[in-house]
Amino acid sequence: MRILRFQLVLALLLSGAVHAQNSTPWPEVPLPPHAKVEWVAQDMKVNGIPMRVMHFDSTASRSEIVAYYTSHWSGAYPGKPSVQPLGEATVVGQVHGPYYMTVKVSDRPHDGSEGLISVSQIAGNRVERSAGGLPLMPGATIVSVVESNDPGKHCRQLVVAQDAGVDSSSSFYQAALEGAGWHLVQQSPADAGNAGTLSVYHRDRSELSIGVSTAQGRRGSTLVATWVTKGTGPSTE
């Protein structure tokens, strides 16, 4: 899921937060040269911060993409664009009023490049990580919350770090959710090769999937909860 790709970019976005009025319309970000572009999300929030995100594949190299945006975002802005490494990728960013625009680009296998174009509305918004009605185990920590509105549905995905193991976590959520009126419709048990469980629940017009896996490099487990509510979001017409 591409949503998880740019959660690391959020830390860079927040570091460029500015204080300005939110009446400024969303900026138009130029598309990269020689690229195919598609929307990832036009209406979403990452940890409470409104964002718009596109994905691109380009025959231009990573250095060409970086040079293109560095040039485009220079001169007309009070400050120079930032260029920072992020793992095997490069992130170019620029402040635009209450917004922060970024392009995260990496090398594509064989030739060309690929990446994400994002705009975040930083000013006037606070970082928030709310469980949104999902019960949490004692000692659990919310790592990230991603919300998106698509035609006819609203999706909310939480990543949670827990001290408890896979089995006790799965038992806790099954009891808590069934007590709240959710109906278990699918469950895959943990095994030696999987080291995790996936459970799917239904309630009214909502579907909730709970994936629990053994945490890497530490004790406990990681939970990914995806809550989809139909009949909401933009019209399908």
Backbone bond lengths (Angstrom), bond angles and torsions (degrees), N, CA, C in turn:
res aa  C-N    CA-C-N  psi(-1)  N-CA   C-N-CA  omega(-1)  CA-C   N-CA-C  phi
1 M - - - 1.463 - - 1.520 109.57 -
2 R 1.351 116.48 126.48 1.462 118.88 -172.93 1.524 112.19 -69.81
3 I 1.346 116.41 -20.95 1.466 118.47 -179.90 1.516 110.97 -55.28
4 L 1.325 118.32 -40.29 1.446 121.27 -176.28 1.518 112.09 -72.22
5 R 1.336 118.43 -18.84 1.455 120.57 -177.80 1.523 112.32 -62.89
6 F 1.339 116.71 -37.41 1.454 117.64 -171.16 1.512 113.96 -102.53
7 Q 1.343 118.74 13.01 1.453 118.81 176.38 1.525 111.02 -65.82
8 L 1.341 118.13 -32.18 1.460 119.76 175.77 1.519 111.07 -67.26
9 V 1.334 116.79 -30.30 1.459 119.90 178.94 1.521 110.66 -66.45
10 L 1.336 117.35 -26.30 1.464 120.64 -177.64 1.520 111.48 -57.49
11 A 1.324 117.87 -37.37 1.473 120.01 179.22 1.518 110.46 -61.10
12 L 1.327 117.11 -36.38 1.459 120.26 177.39 1.524 110.61 -69.27
13 L 1.321 116.16 -37.51 1.458 119.66 -179.65 1.525 110.64 -64.10
14 L 1.332 115.66 -44.76 1.462 119.76 -177.23 1.517 111.41 -66.80
15 S 1.327 116.92 -29.38 1.459 118.96 179.31 1.520 111.48 -69.10
16 G 1.337 116.91 -17.30 1.456 120.12 178.96 1.512 112.64 -103.46
17 A 1.340 117.52 22.59 1.451 120.93 -177.51 1.526 111.38 -60.96
18 V 1.339 116.05 141.48 1.454 121.49 179.80 1.522 108.42 -128.86
19 H 1.319 115.82 163.56 1.461 121.42 177.91 1.529 108.28 -107.93
20 A 1.321 115.45 111.99 1.456 120.52 -178.69 1.515 108.55 -155.93
21 Q 1.324 116.15 172.49 1.449 121.28 179.73 1.524 109.85 -79.09
22 N 1.354 117.07 145.46 1.445 121.77 -177.03 1.517 113.02 -88.47
23 S 1.344 118.88 9.52 1.456 120.91 -179.88 1.526 111.75 -77.44
24 T 1.324 118.01 -12.68 1.454 122.13 179.93 1.522 110.16 -66.53
25 P 1.335 118.74 128.95 1.465 120.08 179.60 1.525 111.41 -67.51
26 W 1.328 115.92 159.20 1.454 120.36 178.34 1.524 109.55 -58.37
27 P 1.329 118.38 133.06 1.463 120.78 -178.83 1.524 111.89 -73.02
28 E 1.322 115.09 151.18 1.456 121.62 173.75 1.526 108.16 -88.06
29 V 1.310 116.82 119.62 1.461 121.14 179.34 1.529 108.64 -94.87
30 P 1.330 118.28 127.53 1.463 119.75 179.36 1.524 111.03 -62.84
31 L 1.321 116.19 143.40 1.457 119.85 179.67 1.524 109.58 -79.44
32 P 1.318 117.21 147.60 1.463 119.48 -178.51 1.524 111.40 -67.70
33 P 1.319 117.49 155.31 1.466 120.44 -178.86 1.527 112.21 -69.74
34 H 1.341 114.88 146.23 1.472 122.18 174.05 1.526 111.46 53.53
35 A 1.336 116.47 47.47 1.463 119.97 -171.91 1.530 112.20 -129.98
36 K 1.318 114.48 152.08 1.455 123.42 166.71 1.521 106.90 -102.53
37 V 1.328 115.98 128.33 1.459 120.59 -173.00 1.525 109.57 -124.00
38 E 1.324 116.60 139.50 1.463 121.33 175.79 1.525 109.28 -140.28
39 W 1.322 114.98 150.14 1.455 120.17 178.40 1.523 110.36 -73.05
40 V 1.317 116.31 135.96 1.454 122.38 166.02 1.520 108.81 -91.31
41 A 1.327 116.43 -46.23 1.463 121.65 177.93 1.524 108.94 -161.56
42 Q 1.333 115.94 131.35 1.461 121.14 175.91 1.519 112.02 -97.04
43 D 1.327 117.08 -14.75 1.457 121.19 -177.49 1.521 108.06 -144.93
44 M 1.317 116.15 93.65 1.456 119.42 -178.85 1.514 110.50 -147.95
45 K 1.333 115.10 167.69 1.461 122.25 174.12 1.518 108.28 -134.33
46 V 1.326 115.90 139.75 1.459 122.33 172.87 1.516 107.31 -119.55
47 N 1.322 116.47 113.90 1.469 122.06 -175.67 1.521 111.41 52.43
48 G 1.338 115.94 40.78 1.460 121.90 176.31 1.510 115.26 85.95
49 I 1.327 118.79 -5.10 1.457 122.41 -177.57 1.530 109.54 -95.90
50 P 1.352 119.14 118.81 1.471 120.43 178.26 1.522 111.26 -62.18
51 M 1.328 116.12 136.85 1.448 121.16 -177.96 1.521 111.35 -143.23
52 R 1.336 114.97 155.63 1.461 123.21 168.71 1.526 106.62 -128.27
53 V 1.320 116.81 135.51 1.461 119.61 -173.13 1.521 110.84 -137.81
54 M 1.336 116.01 135.77 1.454 123.35 173.18 1.533 109.42 -124.10
55 H 1.322 115.67 151.83 1.467 121.28 174.87 1.525 108.44 -111.99
56 F 1.339 116.45 145.66 1.455 119.51 179.18 1.519 111.78 -137.71
57 D 1.330 115.13 151.47 1.458 124.59 168.51 1.517 106.59 -123.24
58 S 1.318 117.36 131.13 1.461 120.85 -175.85 1.530 110.60 -134.13
59 T 1.333 115.14 147.72 1.466 119.80 172.61 1.525 110.95 -80.40
60 A 1.332 117.16 -11.35 1.465 120.81 175.38 1.525 109.63 -74.97
61 S 1.319 116.41 152.22 1.463 120.99 -179.14 1.524 111.17 -76.17
62 R 1.324 115.62 166.26 1.466 119.52 177.76 1.524 110.68 -60.08
63 S 1.326 118.07 -43.08 1.463 120.54 -179.47 1.526 111.39 -63.54
64 E 1.336 117.46 -34.13 1.464 120.37 177.63 1.522 111.29 -68.68
65 I 1.334 116.41 -39.16 1.472 120.39 178.38 1.530 109.70 -65.82
66 V 1.341 116.88 -44.16 1.469 120.50 179.11 1.522 110.24 -61.30
67 A 1.324 117.22 -43.86 1.471 120.91 -179.84 1.526 111.16 -65.50
68 Y 1.321 117.00 -37.28 1.468 121.36 -179.57 1.531 110.84 -61.86
69 Y 1.338 117.06 -49.41 1.462 119.57 -177.60 1.527 111.98 -75.39
70 T 1.318 117.50 -33.07 1.460 119.32 176.12 1.523 110.43 -61.55
71 S 1.325 116.07 -40.42 1.462 120.23 178.64 1.526 111.46 -70.03
72 H 1.331 116.65 -44.13 1.468 120.54 -176.68 1.524 111.72 -66.07
73 W 1.330 117.13 -35.09 1.462 121.12 -176.65 1.526 112.40 -95.39
74 S 1.303 118.25 20.59 1.461 123.02 175.54 1.527 109.25 -111.60
75 G 1.323 116.33 157.96 1.456 120.99 173.90 1.508 114.54 87.06
76 A 1.328 118.12 -57.28 1.464 121.40 -176.71 1.523 112.88 -83.54
77 Y 1.320 117.80 -3.63 1.460 122.19 -178.02 1.524 109.71 -113.35
78 P 1.333 117.40 151.19 1.470 119.72 -178.74 1.523 113.59 -65.49
79 G 1.321 117.47 -27.65 1.459 120.49 179.81 1.514 111.47 -121.74
80 K 1.311 116.10 161.47 1.452 121.03 177.72 1.531 110.07 -75.11
81 P 1.331 117.75 150.14 1.463 119.25 174.89 1.517 110.72 -66.91
82 S 1.321 116.47 149.44 1.462 120.67 176.76 1.524 109.03 -89.56
83 V 1.321 116.27 144.05 1.459 122.51 175.45 1.521 106.53 -130.14
84 Q 1.350 115.97 115.16 1.454 119.80 -174.69 1.519 110.47 -134.45
85 P 1.332 117.50 143.16 1.463 120.35 173.16 1.521 110.37 -75.57
86 L 1.320 116.82 146.96 1.465 122.35 175.59 1.522 106.68 -142.47
87 G 1.329 116.43 91.86 1.452 120.06 -174.74 1.522 109.96 64.66
88 E 1.322 116.17 -124.43 1.458 121.55 178.96 1.526 111.91 -93.18
89 A 1.327 117.23 10.54 1.462 121.90 -179.29 1.525 110.57 -115.58
90 T 1.335 115.54 171.13 1.464 122.74 174.05 1.521 107.88 -125.10
91 V 1.333 116.80 136.74 1.457 121.90 -179.39 1.523 109.44 -116.25
92 V 1.333 116.06 123.88 1.463 122.52 175.11 1.526 107.22 -107.09
93 G 1.336 117.67 129.73 1.456 120.61 -176.93 1.515 112.36 -135.37
94 Q 1.338 115.04 152.59 1.454 121.11 177.21 1.526 109.84 -151.53
95 V 1.338 115.60 138.72 1.463 121.83 175.90 1.517 109.48 -79.23
96 H 1.343 115.97 136.88 1.459 121.82 176.16 1.524 107.29 -134.90
97 G 1.327 117.34 91.69 1.462 120.96 -176.07 1.520 110.10 58.75
98 P 1.342 118.33 -125.00 1.463 120.63 179.57 1.526 113.02 -82.75
99 Y 1.323 117.85 5.02 1.459 121.76 -175.67 1.530 111.26 -110.36
100 Y 1.325 114.37 159.07 1.449 120.41 172.32 1.529 108.06 -127.87
101 M 1.324 116.36 121.76 1.455 122.24 -177.70 1.525 108.88 -101.81
102 T 1.326 117.17 136.00 1.456 120.04 177.69 1.523 110.50 -138.27
103 V 1.313 114.26 151.62 1.459 122.52 169.67 1.517 106.73 -127.13
104 K 1.316 116.42 118.95 1.465 122.55 177.24 1.525 106.45 -105.84
105 V 1.325 117.52 117.39 1.463 121.50 -173.27 1.523 110.34 -128.91
106 S 1.324 115.41 139.04 1.464 121.34 177.43 1.521 109.33 -135.14
107 D 1.316 115.51 165.04 1.463 120.72 179.61 1.529 110.20 -70.55
108 R 1.332 115.59 139.04 1.451 120.98 174.35 1.521 108.09 -93.09
109 P 1.338 118.62 145.21 1.464 119.49 179.18 1.531 111.62 -53.99
110 H 1.302 115.86 136.61 1.462 124.18 177.56 1.527 112.75 79.56
111 D 1.345 118.44 -57.20 1.463 119.37 179.10 1.522 109.57 -162.80
112 G 1.326 115.47 165.85 1.456 120.22 176.22 1.518 113.48 76.54
113 S 1.333 114.69 -161.74 1.458 120.68 -176.05 1.518 110.02 -150.89
114 E 1.308 115.56 167.10 1.462 121.84 175.02 1.514 108.16 -147.09
115 G 1.338 115.76 159.76 1.454 116.82 179.95 1.509 113.69 179.91
116 L 1.319 114.82 -168.61 1.453 124.07 -178.13 1.518 109.73 -125.42
117 I 1.322 115.64 136.61 1.465 123.01 173.32 1.520 106.41 -110.36
118 S 1.317 117.74 122.49 1.458 120.06 -177.61 1.519 111.51 -133.96
119 V 1.323 114.55 149.03 1.460 122.31 173.10 1.520 106.94 -128.20
120 S 1.328 116.96 127.82 1.458 122.46 -178.64 1.518 110.34 -120.32
121 Q 1.330 115.55 136.46 1.465 120.72 178.58 1.522 107.70 -91.78
122 I 1.329 115.04 91.73 1.461 120.35 -172.86 1.523 112.60 -79.13
123 A 1.311 117.02 -51.56 1.471 120.76 -174.44 1.518 110.79 -65.67
124 G 1.327 116.23 137.98 1.459 121.44 177.90 1.508 114.14 82.62
125 N 1.318 118.28 3.06 1.463 121.65 179.88 1.524 109.41 -128.12
126 R 1.314 115.19 146.07 1.457 121.03 179.55 1.525 109.63 -112.63
127 V 1.317 115.25 149.45 1.461 119.61 173.85 1.527 108.68 -67.58
128 E 1.332 116.36 126.48 1.460 121.30 -179.63 1.524 109.06 -135.07
129 R 1.305 115.79 136.37 1.462 121.85 176.24 1.518 108.00 -129.67
130 S 1.327 116.14 85.47 1.455 122.04 -177.24 1.524 110.30 -102.50
131 A 1.334 116.04 143.45 1.458 120.18 178.00 1.518 111.94 -70.16
132 G 1.329 117.46 -20.41 1.468 120.72 175.53 1.510 114.68 60.19
133 G 1.324 118.85 36.94 1.455 122.02 178.36 1.515 114.19 96.01
134 L 1.331 118.25 -7.65 1.460 120.66 177.21 1.521 109.19 -81.07
135 P 1.335 118.88 127.84 1.472 119.42 177.73 1.521 110.24 -67.30
136 L 1.318 115.90 144.20 1.455 121.34 179.13 1.523 110.19 -120.28
137 M 1.326 115.76 145.43 1.453 120.49 176.72 1.526 110.22 -74.41
138 P 1.322 118.52 154.47 1.466 120.29 175.05 1.527 110.71 -57.85
139 G 1.333 115.90 134.70 1.451 121.10 179.82 1.512 114.74 84.17
140 A 1.338 117.90 0.04 1.465 120.75 179.97 1.525 110.37 -75.14
141 T 1.340 116.76 146.82 1.457 123.29 179.10 1.523 109.13 -126.25
142 I 1.335 116.71 127.60 1.458 120.90 177.67 1.519 108.71 -78.26
143 V 1.331 116.37 120.35 1.454 121.82 -179.24 1.524 110.53 -85.60
144 S 1.326 117.15 -44.29 1.465 119.92 -178.79 1.518 110.04 -156.55
145 V 1.341 114.77 153.85 1.465 122.55 175.99 1.526 107.29 -133.35
146 V 1.325 116.44 122.14 1.457 121.64 178.74 1.518 108.67 -120.82
147 E 1.346 116.70 122.74 1.455 122.11 178.24 1.524 109.51 -118.24
148 S 1.330 116.24 141.11 1.458 119.94 176.88 1.516 110.12 -144.91
149 N 1.329 115.07 146.38 1.458 122.47 175.48 1.521 109.14 -110.95
150 D 1.313 115.52 120.97 1.450 122.61 175.90 1.520 108.01 -120.25
151 P 1.338 117.63 163.78 1.467 119.23 -179.49 1.527 112.23 -52.03
152 G 1.332 115.28 116.67 1.455 121.00 175.31 1.510 116.44 81.45
153 K 1.347 119.86 4.06 1.458 119.05 -179.90 1.523 111.22 -158.57
154 H 1.331 113.74 155.76 1.468 122.43 175.40 1.512 107.41 -120.28
155 C 1.339 116.82 133.95 1.463 121.58 -179.08 1.526 109.68 -121.15
156 R 1.312 115.65 136.17 1.464 121.87 177.90 1.529 107.64 -133.03
157 Q 1.330 116.79 120.82 1.462 121.27 -178.40 1.519 110.40 -119.40
158 L 1.322 116.18 127.49 1.459 122.58 178.39 1.523 109.92 -114.39
159 V 1.328 115.38 139.79 1.455 121.54 169.05 1.525 106.75 -113.86
160 V 1.328 116.27 124.88 1.463 121.87 -172.64 1.523 109.58 -128.01
161 A 1.323 116.96 133.51 1.460 122.87 173.56 1.526 108.38 -96.90
162 Q 1.338 116.40 132.65 1.462 121.37 -175.09 1.518 110.66 -130.59
163 D 1.332 115.90 149.47 1.454 121.22 174.76 1.524 111.22 -77.57
164 A 1.325 116.72 -27.88 1.461 121.68 -176.81 1.524 111.21 -73.39
165 G 1.334 116.05 155.43 1.451 121.98 177.98 1.522 112.12 -80.27
166 V 1.333 115.77 -179.26 1.459 121.78 -175.48 1.525 111.71 -63.17
167 D 1.333 117.41 -48.97 1.460 120.39 -174.51 1.528 111.88 -63.83
168 S 1.332 117.34 -48.45 1.467 119.86 -178.31 1.530 110.93 -67.46
169 S 1.348 117.69 -33.32 1.462 120.45 177.28 1.521 111.07 -65.65
170 S 1.325 116.33 -45.72 1.463 120.15 -179.85 1.521 111.11 -62.31
171 S 1.331 117.17 -41.24 1.463 120.72 178.51 1.517 111.35 -64.64
172 F 1.333 116.51 -41.37 1.470 120.76 179.69 1.525 110.53 -60.54
173 Y 1.328 117.41 -48.55 1.456 119.99 -176.07 1.527 112.38 -69.71
174 Q 1.305 116.88 -36.05 1.457 117.85 177.75 1.522 110.81 -62.46
175 A 1.323 116.96 -45.22 1.467 120.26 -179.85 1.525 111.01 -66.48
176 A 1.331 117.14 -44.42 1.463 120.41 -177.22 1.520 111.67 -66.88
177 L 1.324 117.74 -41.73 1.455 120.51 -176.79 1.518 111.85 -74.41
178 E 1.322 118.05 -40.83 1.462 119.46 176.86 1.524 110.79 -64.46
179 G 1.334 116.33 -32.61 1.459 119.76 175.62 1.512 112.82 -68.69
180 A 1.345 116.74 -22.42 1.468 121.62 178.93 1.524 112.29 -95.94
181 G 1.329 117.06 9.21 1.459 119.97 175.08 1.517 115.71 96.57
182 W 1.329 117.86 5.52 1.462 120.87 176.35 1.525 109.65 -82.00
183 H 1.341 116.35 147.02 1.464 121.48 -179.56 1.523 109.57 -114.31
184 L 1.313 116.82 123.80 1.455 122.09 179.20 1.523 109.36 -72.48
185 V 1.329 117.30 123.26 1.463 121.48 -177.96 1.530 112.39 -116.95
186 Q 1.333 117.59 -15.00 1.460 120.22 179.99 1.517 109.35 -158.01
187 Q 1.337 115.49 140.74 1.467 119.01 178.02 1.519 109.59 -153.65
188 S 1.332 116.18 131.05 1.453 121.49 174.62 1.517 107.97 -111.20
189 P 1.345 117.96 123.38 1.472 120.12 -175.95 1.511 111.99 -75.80
190 A 1.325 115.03 160.39 1.460 120.73 175.69 1.514 109.72 -70.85
191 D 1.335 116.14 146.86 1.457 121.31 173.50 1.521 108.67 -147.05
192 A 1.301 116.77 176.99 1.466 120.28 -174.28 1.513 112.32 -62.16
193 G 1.348 116.84 -34.55 1.457 119.67 -178.49 1.508 113.45 -83.25
194 N 1.333 116.69 -26.22 1.462 120.69 -174.50 1.519 112.23 -93.93
195 A 1.333 117.03 -41.15 1.469 123.27 -178.84 1.521 111.78 53.33
196 G 1.328 116.96 37.98 1.454 120.39 179.28 1.517 110.86 -172.94
197 T 1.329 115.68 175.61 1.460 121.29 177.71 1.521 109.72 -133.52
198 L 1.312 115.84 154.68 1.458 122.75 172.99 1.515 108.23 -132.53
199 S 1.327 116.22 122.19 1.465 122.33 179.87 1.515 109.01 -123.93
200 V 1.329 116.14 140.44 1.457 121.95 -179.92 1.521 108.95 -121.79
201 Y 1.348 115.78 131.01 1.457 122.12 -177.95 1.523 109.59 -123.21
202 H 1.333 116.50 150.03 1.464 122.52 174.26 1.529 109.25 -122.51
203 R 1.336 114.93 145.03 1.464 121.26 171.15 1.518 107.69 -156.03
204 D 1.328 116.39 120.06 1.462 121.90 -177.62 1.537 109.91 53.11
205 R 1.324 118.28 -120.45 1.470 121.35 -178.88 1.527 112.57 -98.55
206 S 1.316 115.85 17.12 1.469 119.67 -175.69 1.521 111.98 -114.54
207 E 1.328 115.02 148.01 1.462 122.65 172.00 1.518 108.03 -124.94
208 L 1.321 115.88 134.02 1.462 121.47 -178.11 1.520 108.88 -127.99
209 S 1.329 116.13 119.03 1.466 119.85 175.64 1.518 108.59 -106.03
210 I 1.321 115.32 136.05 1.461 123.07 -178.93 1.528 107.93 -120.55
211 G 1.320 116.30 109.70 1.461 120.69 175.68 1.511 109.71 -107.95
212 V 1.337 117.29 127.11 1.457 122.28 -179.59 1.522 108.11 -124.55
213 S 1.319 116.67 127.81 1.457 121.08 -179.80 1.527 109.95 -134.72
214 T 1.312 115.65 157.65 1.465 120.68 177.82 1.522 110.01 -64.32
215 A 1.316 116.92 131.85 1.461 121.31 -178.70 1.520 109.99 -67.96
216 Q 1.316 116.40 139.98 1.456 121.13 179.08 1.528 110.46 -85.69
217 G 1.300 116.05 128.62 1.456 121.10 174.87 1.510 115.56 78.69
218 R 1.333 117.59 5.35 1.458 118.89 177.67 1.521 108.15 -158.32
219 R 1.331 115.29 170.33 1.462 118.72 178.27 1.521 109.89 -77.96
220 G 1.317 115.97 165.67 1.454 120.09 178.45 1.517 112.13 95.15
221 S 1.322 115.72 -157.67 1.454 121.22 -175.01 1.518 110.57 -145.79
222 T 1.324 114.62 164.85 1.461 122.03 175.66 1.516 108.42 -117.33
223 L 1.320 116.35 131.18 1.454 122.17 179.75 1.520 109.87 -111.43
224 V 1.331 116.34 134.65 1.461 122.28 172.16 1.524 107.00 -120.11
225 A 1.316 116.07 113.78 1.462 122.07 -179.66 1.526 109.18 -110.33
226 T 1.324 116.64 124.89 1.459 121.97 179.69 1.523 108.85 -119.17
227 W 1.331 115.23 115.64 1.467 122.79 -174.28 1.526 108.12 -112.66
228 V 1.325 116.11 114.16 1.465 121.46 -179.13 1.518 108.91 -114.46
229 T 1.336 116.21 124.18 1.464 122.19 178.28 1.520 108.63 -114.03
230 K 1.314 116.98 120.47 1.459 121.09 -179.23 1.520 110.32 -87.26
231 G 1.332 115.72 161.06 1.455 120.76 -179.84 1.513 112.45 81.24
232 T 1.340 117.12 15.41 1.457 121.29 178.78 1.530 107.61 -128.57
233 G 1.326 116.40 -177.50 1.450 119.94 177.65 1.524 111.52 78.91
234 P 1.336 118.26 -171.74 1.469 121.50 -177.97 1.518 110.98 -61.97
235 S 1.321 115.18 154.88 1.460 120.80 179.07 1.510 110.54 -65.04
236 T 1.331 116.84 144.39 1.457 122.21 177.10 1.518 112.03 -81.15
237 E 1.336 117.83 -6.75 1.464 120.68 -178.93 1.513 110.85 -77.34
